[in-house]
Amino acid sequence: MKKRITIAGVVILALIIVICLASSIYIVAENEYACTTRFSKIISTTDKAGLHLKVPFLDSVKYFPKAMMLYDIKPSEVLTADKQNMTVDSYILWKISDPVLFYRTLGSLTVAEQRLDALTYNALKNTMGTLAQKDIINEETGAKRNEIYDQIADNVDALAKNYGIDVIDVKIKRFDLPEANEQAVYSRMISERNQMAEKFLADGEYESSLIRNNVDKQVNIIISNANAQAAALIAEGEQEYMRRLAQAYNTPEKQKFYEFVLALDALKKSLNGSDKTVILGPDSPLAQAIINPY
């Protein structure tokens, strides 16, 4: 009987030892923090992977992810500076940077996501409240919108640090217009495009008129210069012709001969028809040149 009691006591003691050993060991993975708590107070924190020891039955372990996490925020409505409603669909990238502060202020991932949701919504509401709707929805490059996103991310990150959280980025997936405002926005965008087109056409017509006027002016200048040069060349040629003519017929006999040749040319031109008869008076210069050539 005593032997049986002894064996039972040994078995029970062995079980107690196994249970104590099992409850005094915990495992930490590569991508997580482990916070050891005693009576709901953190007594130690580690992020080193492997086996670790704790006081059995008194200590418990809280695990928090160390990797970056994505939280998809539900679409929410914001009001722009020009009092236009817009629906914003966004997400946030975040991670736990201080597990002790995170546990003390939030305690769980669910509460953390709720707090990030509120912080992001407030940052979106405050930022969008300073912008007109046309500053958000337009055809410009995304550089200005990226500045808006960075400003929102900085604001959320500054507040989230109070909870041991680092906000990596806040991105807006899309802006949606309420159905009542869609047509007004489309009409405004069409009107703006039409105004831009009219401005481009007017500028083009103005530039075209300047070019045409300049070309017409240059053409007139070229023609005027060409006519002046042509007149100068003609006058110069006639002057040279008269000089050489005077030089060739510089005696009375040569002049008489020149007049005779001119008379023959005139007679020849007058006899180009079928009628070869010419009647000249005795006092006609042509008759005088033919009758008395010398």
Residue pairs with C-beta under 8 A, 6 or more apart in sequence:
19 56
20 56
20 57
21 56
23 56
23 57
24 53
24 54
24 55
24 56
25 51
25 52
25 53
25 54
26 34
26 36
26 51
26 52
26 53
26 54
26 61
27 50
27 51
27 52
28 34
28 46
28 47
28 48
28 49
28 50
28 52
28 63
29 49
30 49
31 65
31 66
31 67
32 47
32 63
32 64
32 65
32 66
33 45
33 46
33 47
33 63
33 64
33 65
33 66
33 96
33 99
34 45
34 46
34 47
34 52
34 61
34 62
34 63
35 42
35 44
35 45
35 61
35 62
35 63
35 64
35 99
35 100
35 103
36 42
36 43
36 44
36 45
36 52
36 54
36 59
36 60
36 61
37 43
37 59
37 60
37 61
37 62
37 103
38 55
38 58
38 59
38 60
39 58
42 62
42 100
42 103
42 104
43 59
45 99
45 100
46 52
47 66
47 99
54 60
54 61
62 103
64 96
64 99
64 102
64 103
64 109
65 95
65 96
65 109
66 95
66 96
67 95
68 93
68 94
68 95
68 168
69 93
69 94
69 95
69 109
70 91
70 92
70 93
71 91
71 92
71 94
71 113
71 116
71 117
72 91
73 89
73 90
73 91
73 92
73 116
73 117
73 120
73 121
74 117
75 87
75 88
75 89
75 176
76 87
76 88
76 121
76 124
77 85
77 86
77 87
77 88
77 178
78 85
78 86
78 87
78 88
78 124
78 125
78 128
78 129
79 85
79 86
79 125
79 128
79 129
80 86
80 128
80 129
80 131
80 132
80 133
80 136
81 128
81 129
81 130
81 131
81 132
82 132
82 133
82 134
84 132
84 133
84 181
85 178
85 181
86 128
86 133
86 136
86 175
86 176
86 177
86 178
87 175
87 176
87 177
87 178
88 124
88 128
88 172
88 175
88 176
89 172
89 173
89 174
89 175
89 176
90 120
90 124
90 170
90 171
90 172
90 173
91 170
91 171
91 173
92 116
92 120
92 156
92 167
92 169
92 170
92 171
93 167
93 168
93 169
93 170
93 171
94 116
94 160
94 165
94 166
94 167
94 168
95 165
95 166
95 168
96 102
96 112
96 164
96 165
96 166
97 161
97 164
97 165
97 166
98 164
99 164
100 164
101 162
101 163
101 164
102 112
102 163
102 164
102 165
103 164
105 162
105 163
105 164
106 112
106 115
106 163
106 164
112 163
112 165
115 160
115 163
116 156
116 160
116 165
116 167
119 156
119 159
119 160
120 152
120 156
120 170
123 152
123 155
123 156
123 159
123 170
124 152
124 172
126 155
127 148
127 151
127 152
127 155
128 136
131 148
133 185
134 188
135 144
136 145
136 148
136 175
137 175
137 177
137 185
145 172
149 169
149 170
149 171
149 172
152 170
153 167
153 168
153 169
153 170
156 167
156 170
157 166
157 167
160 166
160 167
177 185
245 258
248 254
249 255
249 257
249 258
253 294
256 293
256 294
257 293
257 294
259 289
260 289
260 290
260 293
262 289
263 285
263 286
263 289
263 290
264 290
266 286
267 278
267 286
267 290
270 278
271 278
280 286
280 287
280 290
281 287
